[in-house]
Amino acid sequence: MRIVLKYQPVVGVGSLGRALLTLSKRIGALRRMLSDRALSRFVLVTRAAALPRAETLRFPSALSSLGIHVPAVIVNVVGQGSCRACLGAAADERREIRLLSRAVAGKTRPRIILAPAVIPPPEGSSALIRWSGRWRLR
């Protein structure tokens, strides 16, 4: 856009310039909407494992720098089984959730919400609403 405006007196802007100006205005409106806490929020969804945690931790600072509020991080499919393998996996998940909580605590302070694994997974809005009633804050 800056290049178009810089050379506009020499070559004119024509339809490309008008299209770029319209696009620039729309992007500006979108950025304002995304940074307005009354209009939008960004909720991160991750899993309780090392790689998803590492990928998730890249987002809060980047979104914050754009003025986008992140009120919550949902840790999805948190195990609740009682077999030997399930208990071992649960211990690993608790460690990952602890690490995630510590890492985001100093940045934007989003809430950590734990969403339990269910089999079969919820389908449809009523099942999702019932399932969300089982979520808990960390």
Number of C-alpha atoms within 10 A of each C-alpha: 10 7 7 16 13 10 11 13 9 9 9 12 16 9 9 11 15 11 12 14 16 12 13 13 12 12 12 12 11 12 14 16 15 19 18 14 15 8 9 14 16 16 15 17 17 20 19 25 17 16 11 15 20 15 10 17 16 10 13 24 15 11 16 14 10 13 15 21 20 21 16 19 22 20 25 16 16 19 19 13 14 10 9 9 9 13 14 12 18 18 12 15 19 15 15 21 23 14 16 23 18 12 15 18 13 9 12 16 16 19 17 22 17 24 21 17 15 13 7 6 11 15 10 8 9 10 11 12 12 11 17 14 9 10 16 12 10 11
